[in-house]
């Protein structure tokens, strides 16, 4: 970014700060201005009591290159800024630390994700996340939680980086202990549909309004259909959590791509999927059934090198790839969801609006977050202001429920 652009953006931030104060005729109102992500035209968004009250088209054009869009919603996030939501001794302050770091990346809503672990660990950490859900500072960004595992395939490759010792059959009584510890806030569970008792488990989750994702599995086309008939509605990080060698015809991918009842979450960090895969998935599902997720871990933002993560040796490459050499698989991701937004545009040539929707509106629709995910009157004022350079979003300001939680210096 050249010196002129830095100066211009700094001046724009000052201008926004001056215009986000109460002004005559609108009680307790603020406004933010930028280029509308839907059409690139200048707008002002008026905020009253934490919600969007008006969208005003600015008649005079502006030379600003700062866009305004809904805040990003990441529904699969294992940790951030040195914090894992599955780690031993997780504290509320550590969840606060991760949340504040995510605000800097434009994430206004996310689902802390706990992966396969011991019964006691999952139960204890769900209780900590329940406290975070109720916290005055960060609870506004945490509507619920995601349990990925432990009811997944134990087979190498399909299991991914999940520890085999913690993988087990679906157990409803056990799960209800987690659900109670979470304060009833587990919003999604991902499991392998070929596991014993999986269909009954899916039906029970669906009856409670808990979304079921199919992931880390080797289910046949028939088993996948049965799972979807039972209520499963998400393909979790489609194309990943899959063995490196699969049958070209009979594998978990085709049946999930073919079923329009399944929404596909995908990791578009440049490592988990190739450009061709992203293009095919996007064409097969269509823009409304593709949900970007980051799948980031506690190592996000750390320096390249080797790390001991929960007893496993993982390697961070200079370009941000996290590898688990023992199984020759990826070990989660290290790049935030805003990178996926830019890569989706780069790979599919979709417009900015569709890429943003894949990280906001689609998640809000699938998870029932009816108060956010779009810039419309009445919606919660979760907004991001950003520039785009070489298909990369640079976050300038993040607003959650009408409050600025991050602003670039």
N, C-alpha and C positions, 0 to 999 in steps of 0.2 A: 504494500500500500504506500503510495508516494506521499511526500510531505504535504502537498496541497490538499490531498484527500483527507489526511488526518486532521488538518486545520479546519477543513470544511465540516467534517463530522463533529468535531468538538464544538464549533459554533452552532451546529444544528441541535446538539444536545442541550446547549444553553438556551436556545430558542424554545425547545420543547419544555424545558423546566419552567420557563417564564410563562408558557401558555397552559401549563397544567395546574393552574391555580383557579380559585373560585372567581367567576366573572359575573357581571351584572345580569340579573334576570333568571339565573339558574342556581337554585339553592344547593349548597354542598356539591357543586359540580366541578369537574376537572375535564380537560380535553387533551388529547394527544393527536399529533398530525403525522402523516406519512403517505407513501404511495400504497394504495389499496392492493393487496396481494392478488385479488381476483382479476384486476384489469390494468394495474399500473397507474391509475389516475389518483391525483391528490385528494385526500379526505381528512376530515377531523372526526374523531370518535369522542363523543361526550359521555362521561362517566358520572353517574349519580349513585351514591350509597353502594359502591362496589359493583354496580351493574351498568351495562351499556344502555344509555337512554336514547341517543341519537347517533346517526351517521350522516355527516354533512359533507356534501360534495363541494370542494373548494373551487370557486370559479376561476381564480387566478392560478395558472400553472406554476409549478415550482421546479427549480433545477436540482432539488434534493434527490439523492439516490437511496434514501432510507425508506424501507418498506415497513408496513404494519400488517400483522397477521395474528390469528389466534395463537395462544400459547401452545407449545408442543406437549403431547400426551404420550408418555412412554409406559406401556403396559407390561414390559418385561425388563426389569432392572435389578440385577443381583447385588449391586453395591456400587460405591463410587468414592473417590477421594480417600482411599485407604480403608474404607469401611465395607465389610461384607455383611449382608443381612442374615447370613447363616453362620457367622463366626461365633465362637464361644465368648460369653460375657458381653454380648451386645448391649449397649446402653442407649437411653433416649438421647443423650447429648451427641452420640456418634451418628444417630439417625438425623439429628439436626444438622450436623456437620455435612453429611452427604447431601441433604436437601438444599442447603445454601449453595453448595457447589453446583448442583443441578440447575438452580435458578440462573446461574451465570451462563448456562448453555441453552437457555430458553425453554427449559422444561418446567411447566407450571402445574402439571398433574402427573403422577406416576404411581405404579404399583410396586412397592418393595417386594422382591421375589426371594423366597426361601427355597433352596434346592434340597435334594436327598440328604438326609442326615439322621442322627439318632432320634428316637422318639422324644427323649427329654429335651434335646437341643431345639427341635422344631417347636415343641410346646412352649419352652421358655422364650424363644425369640418371637413367637406370635404374640405373646403377652407384652413384650417390649414394643412391638409394632402397634399393638392396640393403644398403648399410651401415646405413641407418636400420632396416631389417628385423632386423638383427643387433644393434642397439644395446641395451645393458643397460637404459637408462631407458625408451625409447619403443617398442622393438621389439615389446613385448607388445601394443601397440595397432595394429600394422601387419602383418597377415598376408600381404599381397601388394599388387599394383598393378593399375591399370586403364589401358589404352592406348585412348584415344578418338581414332580417326583413326590415321594420315593417310589411311587407305583408305576415304574417304567421297566423297559426291557433290561435284563441283566447281561445281555449279550454284548461282547466287545464291539465297538463301533456304534451300534444303536444306542448304547448306554452313554456314549460321549464321555465327558470328563466327570460324570457323577461317580462317586465311590461305590464299588460293587457291594461292599459290606453293608451299605445302608439301603440297597434296593430290595423291595419286598412286594408281596401281593397286596392289592387293594383291601383295606380293612375299614369298614364303615365306622365301627366303634372307636377305633384309633383316630380316624379322621375327625370324628365329632369332638374328641378331646382338643384337637388343634383348633377346630371351629369355635369352641367355647373359649379357649384361651385368646383367640383373636377378637373376641367381642362380637362374633358373628360377621366379621368383615373380610373373610376370604371370598374374593370375587371370582377367582379362576383356579382350576386345578388342571394340570396336564398329566396324562397317564398313557400307558401303552394298552390299546384296546384288546390285544391278544392275551393279556394276563387274566388269570382265573378271577372270577367275580367282577370283572371290569364292567360288564353291561349293567348289572344291578347297581353298581356304584355310580355309573353315569346317570342312570334314571333317578337315583336318589338326589344327586347333585342338582340335576335339572329341576326337580320338584322344588328345591329350595332356592332356585334362582341363581345357582352357582354355574358359571360358564365352564364347560369342559373342553379342553384342548387335547388333540391327539399329537403326541410327540415322543421322541426317543423310543420308537416302536418299529416292528416289522410286521404289522398287520396286513393280512391279505385283503384283496378287494372286497370279499364277502364280509370279513370282520369289520372293515372300515364302514361299509354300508350299514351293518347292524349297529355300530356305534353311533353313526349319524342318526339313524332311525330312533335310537334311544335318547338322543338329545345333544350329542357333541356338535359344536358349532365352530370350532377353531382348529386349524392346522398350525401347530406351534413351530415357529421358525422353520417353515417348510424348506426342504432341501438340506437341512442340517439335522443333527441327531440321527444320522443315517450311516450305515456302514459304507466304507469306500468301494466295496465290490458288491453289487446287487444284480439280480436277474434283470435283463433288459426289458422283459415284458411284465413279469410278476414281481412287483416291488411296491413300497408304500406310496410312491409319488403319484402315479397315474390316477389311481382311484380318488385321491384327495383333490387333484387338479380338476377332475371331471365333475365332482359333486358341487353344484352351485350353492348348496346349503352351508358349505364350509367357507369361512373367511380365512385367509392365509396371512399369518404374520411372517415377515421376512426381515432378515438382517442384511442391509445393503451398505456394509462398511468397506466393501472392496476386497474382503477376505473370505467371508462366509459363502458368497455366491458369485459366480461369474456374471459378466454382463449379459451373456446369452441366456443364462438361467433367469435372471431378473426380467428380461424382455419377455420370455415365454410365460413366466408366472403372471406377469402383468397383463399380457394378452388373454391368457386363459381365464383369469379371475375377473379382469376388468378393474378399473380404478376404485370402484366402490367396495370391493371385497379384498383389497390389499391393505394391510396395516403394517406400517414400519415399526420395528422395535429395535432397541440398541443391543440388548442382552449384555450390557457392560457389567464388569466385575469390579472388585475393589482395586484392581491393578490399573484401572483407567487413569491415564495421566501420569503413570509412573515411567521412569527411565527404562530404556531397553536393557535386557539382561535376563538372568535366571532367577527364579523366585521359588520358594517353598510355600505352596498354597495348600493348606489343610492336609499336609503330608504328601502332596504330589509335587513333582518338579515340573514347573511350567516355564516357558521361554517367551519373553516379549521381544519381538523383532523391531528393528528401527522404524518400520512403517506401521507399527501398531498392531501387528498380528500376535495373538496369544495362542501358543501351541502347547499341547500335552504330548510330548514325544513318545512316552511309553505306549500309548494307544494310537499314535499317528492321527490324532484328531485335534480340532480346535478346542480351546479351553475358555469359551466365552469370548467377549469382545472388549475393546478398550476405547472405542470411538463413540461419542455421544450421538443421539438421534439426529441432530441437525446435520451431521455429515451424511447420514442416510438420505435426508431430504435432497441435498445437492446431488448425490450420486444417482438418485432415482431420476432426476431431470437429465443428468448426463447419459445414463444408460438407456432410457426409454424415449428421451426427447419429449417427455410430457411437459406441460406448462407448469409454472410455479404454483398455480392454484391447486392442481391435482397432487403435486408433491406435498404441499402443506396439508391438504385434506387427508393424505395417507398417514400423517403424523398428528392429526387432531380430530377432524370431523368423523372419520371412520371409527376411531377408537370410541368417541363419545356415543356414536350410534350403537355399536356392538355391545358396549358395557353399560348403556343406559345412563350416561352422564348428560342428562337433558339440559343442564344449565350452562354447558361450556362447549368448546370445540368449534365455534363459529363466531363471526363478528356480526351480530344481529341485535336489535333492540330487545332488552329483556334478558339477554344472556349475561352470565357473570363476566366481568371485565378481566379476563385472562388474556393478555396481549404481549406480543414481542415486537420490538423495532429492530431492524437489522439491515445490513447491506449484503450484497452478493458479489463475490469476486471469484472467478474461475470455478463456478458452481459450488462455492462454499459459503454458507451463511455465517456472518459475523454478527453476533448478538450485541446490540447497543444498550437496550433497555428491556427489562422483564417486569411485567405488571401482573400481580395475582390478586383477584377480587378487588381491583381498583387501587391497590397499594404497590408502589414501586419497590420491588425486592432486590433488583440489581440495576445498576446504571454504570456504564463504562466511564472510567475516569478520563 
